[in-house]
Amino acid sequence: MKRKSKRDYESILDFIKWAALWYSTIVIVAGFILVAIKILTMFVLWLNIIPTY
């Protein structure tokens, strides 16, 4: 009984670790995407400001 409860607790900890890992990865990817969009919009605006010959 004790061993089973300990095993469940360990599996819960492993799940929390994986969830935290996935969450951090998603947050980092989302941040990179937002930064890329910002850079692209700034670049497009910069191109629009400069007259093309």
N, CA, C, O and CB atoms as a CASP TS submission, in Angstrom:
PFRMAT TS
TARGET T0000
AUTHOR 0000-0000-0000
METHOD Language model
MODEL 1
PARENT N/A
ATOM      1  N   MET     1       0.839  -1.208   0.000  1.00  0.00           N
ATOM      2  CA  MET     1       0.000   0.000   0.000  1.00  0.00           C
ATOM      3  C   MET     1       0.876   1.261   0.000  1.00  0.00           C
ATOM      4  O   MET     1       0.673   2.183  -0.789  1.00  0.00           O
ATOM      5  CB  MET     1      -0.950   0.005   1.233  1.00  0.00           C
ATOM      6  N   LYS     2       1.837   1.264   0.898  1.00  0.00           N
ATOM      7  CA  LYS     2       2.743   2.419   0.982  1.00  0.00           C
ATOM      8  C   LYS     2       3.530   2.595  -0.322  1.00  0.00           C
ATOM      9  O   LYS     2       3.659   3.703  -0.843  1.00  0.00           O
ATOM     10  CB  LYS     2       3.719   2.254   2.172  1.00  0.00           C
ATOM     11  N   ARG     3       4.056   1.466  -0.838  1.00  0.00           N
ATOM     12  CA  ARG     3       4.858   1.492  -2.058  1.00  0.00           C
ATOM     13  C   ARG     3       4.026   2.041  -3.230  1.00  0.00           C
ATOM     14  O   ARG     3       4.511   2.835  -4.036  1.00  0.00           O
ATOM     15  CB  ARG     3       5.391   0.070  -2.387  1.00  0.00           C
ATOM     16  N   LYS     4       2.757   1.594  -3.303  1.00  0.00           N
ATOM     17  CA  LYS     4       1.872   2.049  -4.384  1.00  0.00           C
ATOM     18  C   LYS     4       1.658   3.561  -4.304  1.00  0.00           C
ATOM     19  O   LYS     4       1.716   4.250  -5.323  1.00  0.00           O
ATOM     20  CB  LYS     4       0.510   1.313  -4.318  1.00  0.00           C
ATOM     21  N   SER     5       1.415   4.070  -3.117  1.00  0.00           N
ATOM     22  CA  SER     5       1.180   5.502  -2.949  1.00  0.00           C
ATOM     23  C   SER     5       2.449   6.299  -3.311  1.00  0.00           C
ATOM     24  O   SER     5       2.383   7.369  -3.915  1.00  0.00           O
ATOM     25  CB  SER     5       0.741   5.810  -1.490  1.00  0.00           C
ATOM     26  N   LYS     6       3.602   5.737  -2.919  1.00  0.00           N
ATOM     27  CA  LYS     6       4.868   6.397  -3.255  1.00  0.00           C
ATOM     28  C   LYS     6       5.066   6.421  -4.769  1.00  0.00           C
ATOM     29  O   LYS     6       5.517   7.419  -5.333  1.00  0.00           O
ATOM     30  CB  LYS     6       6.058   5.682  -2.569  1.00  0.00           C
ATOM     31  N   ARG     7       4.724   5.309  -5.417  1.00  0.00           N
ATOM     32  CA  ARG     7       4.845   5.205  -6.867  1.00  0.00           C
ATOM     33  C   ARG     7       3.944   6.237  -7.553  1.00  0.00           C
ATOM     34  O   ARG     7       4.362   6.902  -8.502  1.00  0.00           O
ATOM     35  CB  ARG     7       4.487   3.777  -7.338  1.00  0.00           C
ATOM     36  N   ASP     8       2.720   6.363  -7.071  1.00  0.00           N
ATOM     37  CA  ASP     8       1.775   7.343  -7.612  1.00  0.00           C
ATOM     38  C   ASP     8       2.338   8.757  -7.441  1.00  0.00           C
ATOM     39  O   ASP     8       2.254   9.580  -8.352  1.00  0.00           O
ATOM     40  CB  ASP     8       0.391   7.218  -6.913  1.00  0.00           C
ATOM     41  N   TYR     9       2.903   9.026  -6.280  1.00  0.00           N
ATOM     42  CA  TYR     9       3.481  10.332  -5.985  1.00  0.00           C
ATOM     43  C   TYR     9       4.623  10.633  -6.953  1.00  0.00           C
ATOM     44  O   TYR     9       4.730  11.747  -7.468  1.00  0.00           O
ATOM     45  CB  TYR     9       3.981  10.388  -4.526  1.00  0.00           C
ATOM     46  N   GLU    10       5.476   9.637  -7.198  1.00  0.00           N
ATOM     47  CA  GLU    10       6.599   9.797  -8.138  1.00  0.00           C
ATOM     48  C   GLU    10       6.104  10.041  -9.556  1.00  0.00           C
ATOM     49  O   GLU    10       6.651  10.876 -10.277  1.00  0.00           O
ATOM     50  CB  GLU    10       7.505   8.557  -8.111  1.00  0.00           C
ATOM     51  N   SER    11       5.060   9.304  -9.957  1.00  0.00           N
ATOM     52  CA  SER    11       4.501   9.493 -11.300  1.00  0.00           C
ATOM     53  C   SER    11       3.905  10.894 -11.434  1.00  0.00           C
ATOM     54  O   SER    11       4.016  11.518 -12.489  1.00  0.00           O
ATOM     55  CB  SER    11       3.424   8.421 -11.599  1.00  0.00           C
ATOM     56  N   ILE    12       3.272  11.388 -10.366  1.00  0.00           N
ATOM     57  CA  ILE    12       2.713  12.745 -10.352  1.00  0.00           C
ATOM     58  C   ILE    12       3.849  13.768 -10.498  1.00  0.00           C
ATOM     59  O   ILE    12       3.723  14.740 -11.243  1.00  0.00           O
ATOM     60  CB  ILE    12       1.906  13.001  -9.034  1.00  0.00           C
ATOM     61  N   LEU    13       4.947  13.542  -9.789  1.00  0.00           N
ATOM     62  CA  LEU    13       6.113  14.435  -9.886  1.00  0.00           C
ATOM     63  C   LEU    13       6.674  14.432 -11.302  1.00  0.00           C
ATOM     64  O   LEU    13       7.006  15.485 -11.845  1.00  0.00           O
ATOM     65  CB  LEU    13       7.209  14.014  -8.881  1.00  0.00           C
ATOM     66  N   ASP    14       6.779  13.240 -11.900  1.00  0.00           N
ATOM     67  CA  ASP    14       7.262  13.138 -13.283  1.00  0.00           C
ATOM     68  C   ASP    14       6.340  13.896 -14.234  1.00  0.00           C
ATOM     69  O   ASP    14       6.802  14.591 -15.139  1.00  0.00           O
ATOM     70  CB  ASP    14       7.367  11.658 -13.714  1.00  0.00           C
ATOM     71  N   PHE    15       5.033  13.757 -14.018  1.00  0.00           N
ATOM     72  CA  PHE    15       4.050  14.467 -14.852  1.00  0.00           C
ATOM     73  C   PHE    15       4.219  15.972 -14.714  1.00  0.00           C
ATOM     74  O   PHE    15       4.163  16.698 -15.707  1.00  0.00           O
ATOM     75  CB  PHE    15       2.612  14.059 -14.468  1.00  0.00           C
ATOM     76  N   ILE    16       4.425  16.447 -13.485  1.00  0.00           N
ATOM     77  CA  ILE    16       4.628  17.884 -13.228  1.00  0.00           C
ATOM     78  C   ILE    16       5.892  18.366 -13.949  1.00  0.00           C
ATOM     79  O   ILE    16       5.904  19.440 -14.550  1.00  0.00           O
ATOM     80  CB  ILE    16       4.736  18.165 -11.691  1.00  0.00           C
ATOM     81  N   LYS    17       6.961  17.548 -13.879  1.00  0.00           N
ATOM     82  CA  LYS    17       8.217  17.894 -14.567  1.00  0.00           C
ATOM     83  C   LYS    17       7.986  18.032 -16.071  1.00  0.00           C
ATOM     84  O   LYS    17       8.407  19.015 -16.681  1.00  0.00           O
ATOM     85  CB  LYS    17       9.304  16.821 -14.292  1.00  0.00           C
ATOM     86  N   TRP    18       7.309  17.035 -16.671  1.00  0.00           N
ATOM     87  CA  TRP    18       7.037  17.064 -18.110  1.00  0.00           C
ATOM     88  C   TRP    18       6.153  18.249 -18.469  1.00  0.00           C
ATOM     89  O   TRP    18       6.385  18.922 -19.473  1.00  0.00           O
ATOM     90  CB  TRP    18       6.372  15.755 -18.560  1.00  0.00           C
ATOM     91  N   ALA    19       5.131  18.506 -17.639  1.00  0.00           N
ATOM     92  CA  ALA    19       4.216  19.635 -17.890  1.00  0.00           C
ATOM     93  C   ALA    19       4.981  20.957 -17.855  1.00  0.00           C
ATOM     94  O   ALA    19       4.770  21.825 -18.702  1.00  0.00           O
ATOM     95  CB  ALA    19       3.067  19.655 -16.845  1.00  0.00           C
ATOM     96  N   ALA    20       5.870  21.105 -16.870  1.00  0.00           N
ATOM     97  CA  ALA    20       6.679  22.327 -16.751  1.00  0.00           C
ATOM     98  C   ALA    20       7.593  22.482 -17.958  1.00  0.00           C
ATOM     99  O   ALA    20       7.752  23.582 -18.488  1.00  0.00           O
ATOM    100  CB  ALA    20       7.515  22.303 -15.453  1.00  0.00           C
ATOM    101  N   LEU    21       8.192  21.374 -18.390  1.00  0.00           N
ATOM    102  CA  LEU    21       9.085  21.383 -19.555  1.00  0.00           C
ATOM    103  C   LEU    21       8.331  21.817 -20.811  1.00  0.00           C
ATOM    104  O   LEU    21       8.789  22.692 -21.545  1.00  0.00           O
ATOM    105  CB  LEU    21       9.713  19.988 -19.768  1.00  0.00           C
ATOM    106  N   TRP    22       7.168  21.199 -21.054  1.00  0.00           N
ATOM    107  CA  TRP    22       6.356  21.550 -22.220  1.00  0.00           C
ATOM    108  C   TRP    22       5.903  23.001 -22.142  1.00  0.00           C
ATOM    109  O   TRP    22       5.941  23.718 -23.142  1.00  0.00           O
ATOM    110  CB  TRP    22       5.139  20.621 -22.330  1.00  0.00           C
ATOM    111  N   TYR    23       5.468  23.443 -20.947  1.00  0.00           N
ATOM    112  CA  TYR    23       4.988  24.821 -20.769  1.00  0.00           C
ATOM    113  C   TYR    23       6.096  25.811 -21.099  1.00  0.00           C
ATOM    114  O   TYR    23       5.873  26.777 -21.829  1.00  0.00           O
ATOM    115  CB  TYR    23       4.485  25.046 -19.323  1.00  0.00           C
ATOM    116  N   SER    24       7.305  25.569 -20.554  1.00  0.00           N
ATOM    117  CA  SER    24       8.436  26.473 -20.798  1.00  0.00           C
ATOM    118  C   SER    24       8.792  26.481 -22.286  1.00  0.00           C
ATOM    119  O   SER    24       9.087  27.536 -22.848  1.00  0.00           O
ATOM    120  CB  SER    24       9.669  26.053 -19.949  1.00  0.00           C
ATOM    121  N   THR    25       8.767  25.312 -22.923  1.00  0.00           N
ATOM    122  CA  THR    25       9.081  25.223 -24.357  1.00  0.00           C
ATOM    123  C   THR    25       8.071  26.023 -25.168  1.00  0.00           C
ATOM    124  O   THR    25       8.450  26.772 -26.068  1.00  0.00           O
ATOM    125  CB  THR    25       9.093  23.747 -24.828  1.00  0.00           C
ATOM    126  N   ILE    26       6.786  25.869 -24.853  1.00  0.00           N
ATOM    127  CA  ILE    26       5.722  26.586 -25.574  1.00  0.00           C
ATOM    128  C   ILE    26       5.892  28.096 -25.377  1.00  0.00           C
ATOM    129  O   ILE    26       5.758  28.868 -26.327  1.00  0.00           O
ATOM    130  CB  ILE    26       4.310  26.125 -25.082  1.00  0.00           C
ATOM    131  N   VAL    27       6.185  28.513 -24.145  1.00  0.00           N
ATOM    132  CA  VAL    27       6.362  29.939 -23.840  1.00  0.00           C
ATOM    133  C   VAL    27       7.539  30.510 -24.644  1.00  0.00           C
ATOM    134  O   VAL    27       7.433  31.594 -25.218  1.00  0.00           O
ATOM    135  CB  VAL    27       6.595  30.147 -22.312  1.00  0.00           C
ATOM    136  N   ILE    28       8.664  29.774 -24.683  1.00  0.00           N
ATOM    137  CA  ILE    28       9.856  30.218 -25.417  1.00  0.00           C
ATOM    138  C   ILE    28       9.535  30.332 -26.913  1.00  0.00           C
ATOM    139  O   ILE    28       9.888  31.323 -27.553  1.00  0.00           O
ATOM    140  CB  ILE    28      11.043  29.232 -25.188  1.00  0.00           C
ATOM    141  N   VAL    29       8.864  29.311 -27.464  1.00  0.00           N
ATOM    142  CA  VAL    29       8.504  29.314 -28.894  1.00  0.00           C
ATOM    143  C   VAL    29       7.572  30.485 -29.197  1.00  0.00           C
ATOM    144  O   VAL    29       7.758  31.187 -30.190  1.00  0.00           O
ATOM    145  CB  VAL    29       7.827  27.970 -29.298  1.00  0.00           C
ATOM    146  N   ALA    30       6.567  30.698 -28.339  1.00  0.00           N
ATOM    147  CA  ALA    30       5.629  31.807 -28.530  1.00  0.00           C
ATOM    148  C   ALA    30       6.372  33.146 -28.484  1.00  0.00           C
ATOM    149  O   ALA    30       6.093  34.039 -29.283  1.00  0.00           O
ATOM    150  CB  ALA    30       4.517  31.771 -27.451  1.00  0.00           C
ATOM    151  N   GLY    31       7.308  33.281 -27.557  1.00  0.00           N
ATOM    152  CA  GLY    31       8.111  34.501 -27.450  1.00  0.00           C
ATOM    153  C   GLY    31       8.915  34.748 -28.709  1.00  0.00           C
ATOM    154  O   GLY    31       8.957  35.870 -29.212  1.00  0.00           O
ATOM    155  N   PHE    32       9.558  33.704 -29.224  1.00  0.00           N
ATOM    156  CA  PHE    32      10.344  33.823 -30.456  1.00  0.00           C
ATOM    157  C   PHE    32       9.451  34.242 -31.626  1.00  0.00           C
ATOM    158  O   PHE    32       9.837  35.087 -32.433  1.00  0.00           O
ATOM    159  CB  PHE    32      11.053  32.487 -30.777  1.00  0.00           C
ATOM    160  N   ILE    33       8.248  33.645 -31.717  1.00  0.00           N
ATOM    161  CA  ILE    33       7.308  33.969 -32.805  1.00  0.00           C
ATOM    162  C   ILE    33       6.892  35.438 -32.707  1.00  0.00           C
ATOM    163  O   ILE    33       6.861  36.142 -33.717  1.00  0.00           O
ATOM    164  CB  ILE    33       6.051  33.043 -32.749  1.00  0.00           C
ATOM    165  N   LEU    34       6.573  35.901 -31.496  1.00  0.00           N
ATOM    166  CA  LEU    34       6.174  37.299 -31.296  1.00  0.00           C
ATOM    167  C   LEU    34       7.297  38.246 -31.699  1.00  0.00           C
ATOM    168  O   LEU    34       7.057  39.254 -32.363  1.00  0.00           O
ATOM    169  CB  LEU    34       5.780  37.544 -29.830  1.00  0.00           C
ATOM    170  N   VAL    35       8.529  37.921 -31.295  1.00  0.00           N
ATOM    171  CA  VAL    35       9.695  38.745 -31.634  1.00  0.00           C
ATOM    172  C   VAL    35       9.900  38.774 -33.145  1.00  0.00           C
ATOM    173  O   VAL    35      10.165  39.830 -33.720  1.00  0.00           O
ATOM    174  CB  VAL    35      10.966  38.210 -30.930  1.00  0.00           C
ATOM    175  N   ALA    36       9.776  37.609 -33.788  1.00  0.00           N
ATOM    176  CA  ALA    36       9.934  37.520 -35.244  1.00  0.00           C
ATOM    177  C   ALA    36       8.891  38.375 -35.953  1.00  0.00           C
ATOM    178  O   ALA    36       9.217  39.074 -36.912  1.00  0.00           O
ATOM    179  CB  ALA    36       9.826  36.056 -35.713  1.00  0.00           C
ATOM    180  N   ILE    37       7.641  38.330 -35.497  1.00  0.00           N
ATOM    181  CA  ILE    37       6.558  39.136 -36.080  1.00  0.00           C
ATOM    182  C   ILE    37       6.878  40.622 -35.906  1.00  0.00           C
ATOM    183  O   ILE    37       6.704  41.404 -36.840  1.00  0.00           O
ATOM    184  CB  ILE    37       5.183  38.790 -35.417  1.00  0.00           C
ATOM    185  N   LYS    38       7.340  41.014 -34.726  1.00  0.00           N
ATOM    186  CA  LYS    38       7.701  42.411 -34.462  1.00  0.00           C
ATOM    187  C   LYS    38       8.806  42.873 -35.402  1.00  0.00           C
ATOM    188  O   LYS    38       8.723  43.953 -35.987  1.00  0.00           O
ATOM    189  CB  LYS    38       8.144  42.588 -33.000  1.00  0.00           C
ATOM    190  N   ILE    39       9.852  42.040 -35.547  1.00  0.00           N
ATOM    191  CA  ILE    39      10.983  42.380 -36.425  1.00  0.00           C
ATOM    192  C   ILE    39      10.504  42.495 -37.875  1.00  0.00           C
ATOM    193  O   ILE    39      10.895  43.421 -38.587  1.00  0.00           O
ATOM    194  CB  ILE    39      12.113  41.310 -36.311  1.00  0.00           C
ATOM    195  N   LEU    40       9.668  41.566 -38.306  1.00  0.00           N
ATOM    196  CA  LEU    40       9.140  41.602 -39.677  1.00  0.00           C
ATOM    197  C   LEU    40       8.316  42.856 -39.917  1.00  0.00           C
ATOM    198  O   LEU    40       8.463  43.505 -40.952  1.00  0.00           O
ATOM    199  CB  LEU    40       8.291  40.360 -39.958  1.00  0.00           C
ATOM    200  N   THR    41       7.448  43.203 -38.971  1.00  0.00           N
ATOM    201  CA  THR    41       6.613  44.400 -39.133  1.00  0.00           C
ATOM    202  C   THR    41       7.484  45.661 -39.157  1.00  0.00           C
ATOM    203  O   THR    41       7.243  46.565 -39.957  1.00  0.00           O
ATOM    204  CB  THR    41       5.566  44.493 -37.989  1.00  0.00           C
ATOM    205  N   MET    42       8.487  45.722 -38.291  1.00  0.00           N
ATOM    206  CA  MET    42       9.409  46.858 -38.267  1.00  0.00           C
ATOM    207  C   MET    42      10.155  46.959 -39.594  1.00  0.00           C
ATOM    208  O   MET    42      10.310  48.052 -40.139  1.00  0.00           O
ATOM    209  CB  MET    42      10.409  46.726 -37.096  1.00  0.00           C
ATOM    210  N   PHE    43      10.618  45.819 -40.116  1.00  0.00           N
ATOM    211  CA  PHE    43      11.353  45.768 -41.383  1.00  0.00           C
ATOM    212  C   PHE    43      10.464  46.236 -42.536  1.00  0.00           C
ATOM    213  O   PHE    43      10.909  46.997 -43.395  1.00  0.00           O
ATOM    214  CB  PHE    43      11.872  44.336 -41.653  1.00  0.00           C
ATOM    215  N   VAL    44       9.205  45.780 -42.555  1.00  0.00           N
ATOM    216  CA  VAL    44       8.245  46.163 -43.604  1.00  0.00           C
ATOM    217  C   VAL    44       7.982  47.670 -43.528  1.00  0.00           C
ATOM    218  O   VAL    44       7.970  48.349 -44.554  1.00  0.00           O
ATOM    219  CB  VAL    44       6.903  45.364 -43.457  1.00  0.00           C
ATOM    220  N   LEU    45       7.774  48.190 -42.322  1.00  0.00           N
ATOM    221  CA  LEU    45       7.549  49.630 -42.139  1.00  0.00           C
ATOM    222  C   LEU    45       8.769  50.418 -42.611  1.00  0.00           C
ATOM    223  O   LEU    45       8.640  51.443 -43.282  1.00  0.00           O
ATOM    224  CB  LEU    45       7.243  49.954 -40.653  1.00  0.00           C
ATOM    225  N   TRP    46       9.966  49.920 -42.249  1.00  0.00           N
ATOM    226  CA  TRP    46      11.226  50.564 -42.639  1.00  0.00           C
ATOM    227  C   TRP    46      11.355  50.581 -44.162  1.00  0.00           C
ATOM    228  O   TRP    46      11.777  51.586 -44.734  1.00  0.00           O
ATOM    229  CB  TRP    46      12.439  49.831 -42.002  1.00  0.00           C
ATOM    230  N   LEU    47      10.993  49.474 -44.824  1.00  0.00           N
ATOM    231  CA  LEU    47      11.027  49.410 -46.295  1.00  0.00           C
ATOM    232  C   LEU    47      10.021  50.380 -46.905  1.00  0.00           C
ATOM    233  O   LEU    47      10.296  51.004 -47.930  1.00  0.00           O
ATOM    234  CB  LEU    47      10.737  47.976 -46.783  1.00  0.00           C
ATOM    235  N   ASN    48       8.854  50.503 -46.273  1.00  0.00           N
ATOM    236  CA  ASN    48       7.825  51.402 -46.781  1.00  0.00           C
ATOM    237  C   ASN    48       8.249  52.868 -46.625  1.00  0.00           C
ATOM    238  O   ASN    48       7.914  53.699 -47.469  1.00  0.00           O
ATOM    239  CB  ASN    48       6.495  51.152 -46.051  1.00  0.00           C
ATOM    240  N   ILE    49       8.977  53.187 -45.564  1.00  0.00           N
ATOM    241  CA  ILE    49       9.440  54.554 -45.322  1.00  0.00           C
ATOM    242  C   ILE    49      10.494  54.959 -46.363  1.00  0.00           C
ATOM    243  O   ILE    49      10.450  56.063 -46.906  1.00  0.00           O
ATOM    244  CB  ILE    49      10.020  54.681 -43.891  1.00  0.00           C
ATOM    245  N   ILE    50      11.438  54.054 -46.632  1.00  0.00           N
ATOM    246  CA  ILE    50      12.507  54.352 -47.593  1.00  0.00           C
ATOM    247  C   ILE    50      11.958  54.275 -49.019  1.00  0.00           C
ATOM    248  O   ILE    50      11.377  53.261 -49.405  1.00  0.00           O
ATOM    249  CB  ILE    50      13.702  53.368 -47.416  1.00  0.00           C
ATOM    250  N   PRO    51      12.139  55.338 -49.799  1.00  0.00           N
ATOM    251  CA  PRO    51      11.639  55.295 -51.186  1.00  0.00           C
ATOM    252  C   PRO    51      12.438  54.331 -52.044  1.00  0.00           C
ATOM    253  O   PRO    51      13.665  54.274 -51.961  1.00  0.00           O
ATOM    254  CB  PRO    51      11.682  56.689 -51.811  1.00  0.00           C
ATOM    255  N   THR    52      11.732  53.578 -52.865  1.00  0.00           N
ATOM    256  CA  THR    52      12.391  52.598 -53.738  1.00  0.00           C
ATOM    257  C   THR    52      12.708  53.254 -55.066  1.00  0.00           C
ATOM    258  O   THR    52      11.871  53.953 -55.637  1.00  0.00           O
ATOM    259  CB  THR    52      11.502  51.339 -53.948  1.00  0.00           C
ATOM    260  N   TYR    53      13.906  53.031 -55.554  1.00  0.00           N
ATOM    261  CA  TYR    53      14.323  53.630 -56.833  1.00  0.00           C
ATOM    262  C   TYR    53      14.096  52.650 -57.980  1.00  0.00           C
ATOM    263  O   TYR    53      14.386  52.970 -59.132  1.00  0.00           O
ATOM    264  CB  TYR    53      15.814  54.052 -56.781  1.00  0.00           C
TER
END
